[in-house]
Amino acid sequence: MSRDGFLKRVYAVAFTDAVHRTPSNKDHRIFFGKNAINWICSKYPLDTHLKGPQNNTRLVSAGTTEHERTSSASIDSVFTFLSQKYSAIEPAAKSSRKPPQGCF
């Protein structure tokens, strides 16, 4: 997917305890700063905002200290975030983007 294609098709990114690097493209860095969250291992309750961001991505607690459980522990919060981001898209832009549909 081209860089332009990415920004036209992707409305949000949800990571769970991910290791990734900052996109080199300035527009992508801005996009990640506004539209990406990484739910990470933490002793704090689910969705607690943590020190960051890291790689232009907001960090919040997954509500577990076990890496293997971050996805299952944060699944409801992940889909709430994706649904909220999708709802904020202008109606004309929704035709090329798919709403979140349950678990993958």
C-alpha positions as CSV (number, residue, x, y, z in Angstrom):
1,M,0.0,0.0,0.0
2,S,1.4,3.4,-0.9
3,R,1.9,6.1,1.7
4,D,-1.1,8.0,0.3
5,G,-3.2,4.8,0.3
6,F,-2.4,4.2,4.0
7,L,-3.8,7.6,5.1
8,K,-6.9,7.2,2.9
9,R,-7.7,3.7,4.1
10,V,-6.6,3.5,7.8
11,Y,-8.5,5.5,10.4
12,A,-6.9,4.1,13.6
13,V,-4.3,1.7,14.8
14,A,-4.6,-0.4,18.0
15,F,-1.5,-2.2,19.2
16,T,-1.2,-4.6,22.1
17,D,2.2,-4.6,23.8
18,A,3.7,-4.0,20.4
19,V,7.3,-3.1,19.6
20,H,7.4,-0.9,16.6
21,R,9.4,2.1,15.3
22,T,8.4,5.6,14.4
23,P,7.3,6.0,10.8
24,S,9.8,8.0,8.8
25,N,7.1,9.8,6.9
26,K,6.0,13.0,8.7
27,D,2.3,12.6,7.8
28,H,2.4,9.1,9.2
29,R,4.0,10.3,12.4
30,I,1.3,12.9,12.8
31,F,-1.4,10.2,12.1
32,F,0.0,7.8,14.7
33,G,0.2,10.6,17.3
34,K,-3.5,11.3,16.8
35,N,-4.9,7.9,15.9
36,A,-2.9,5.1,17.5
37,I,-2.8,3.6,21.0
38,N,-0.6,0.8,22.4
39,W,-2.1,-1.1,25.3
40,I,1.0,-2.3,27.2
41,C,1.8,-4.5,30.2
42,S,1.3,-2.6,33.4
43,K,0.3,-3.0,37.0
44,Y,-2.2,-0.2,36.6
45,P,-5.9,-0.6,35.8
46,L,-7.0,-1.0,32.2
47,D,-6.9,2.2,30.1
48,T,-4.7,4.1,32.6
49,H,-2.7,6.6,30.6
50,L,1.0,5.9,31.0
51,K,4.1,8.0,30.5
52,G,4.8,8.4,26.8
53,P,4.1,8.5,24.0
54,Q,6.5,6.0,22.5
55,N,7.2,6.2,18.8
56,N,4.4,8.8,18.4
57,T,1.9,6.3,19.9
58,R,-0.1,6.9,23.1
59,L,0.6,4.3,25.8
60,V,-2.2,3.0,28.1
61,S,-2.3,0.1,30.5
62,A,-3.7,-3.3,29.2
63,G,-4.6,-4.1,32.8
64,T,-2.2,-7.0,33.0
65,T,1.5,-7.5,33.7
66,E,1.6,-10.6,31.4
67,H,2.5,-9.9,27.7
68,E,0.5,-13.0,26.6
69,R,-2.7,-11.5,28.1
70,T,-2.5,-8.0,26.8
71,S,-4.7,-8.6,23.8
72,S,-7.5,-10.5,25.7
73,A,-7.4,-8.1,28.6
74,S,-7.8,-5.0,26.5
75,I,-10.1,-6.3,23.7
76,D,-13.1,-4.3,24.8
77,S,-11.1,-1.1,25.1
78,V,-9.5,-1.7,21.7
79,F,-12.8,-2.1,19.9
80,T,-14.3,0.9,21.7
81,F,-11.4,3.0,20.6
82,L,-11.7,1.7,17.0
83,S,-15.5,2.3,17.0
84,Q,-15.1,5.8,18.3
85,K,-12.5,6.6,15.6
86,Y,-14.7,5.2,12.9
87,S,-17.7,7.2,14.1
88,A,-15.6,10.4,13.8
89,I,-14.9,9.9,10.1
90,E,-16.8,12.1,7.7
91,P,-19.6,10.1,6.0
92,A,-18.1,10.5,2.5
93,A,-14.8,9.0,3.6
94,K,-16.4,5.9,5.2
95,S,-17.0,4.3,1.8
96,S,-13.3,3.3,1.5
97,R,-12.9,2.2,5.1
98,K,-14.4,-0.8,7.0
99,P,-15.8,-0.5,10.5
100,P,-14.5,-2.8,13.2
101,Q,-16.3,-6.2,13.1
102,G,-15.9,-8.3,16.2
103,C,-12.8,-10.3,16.9
104,F,-10.4,-11.4,14.2
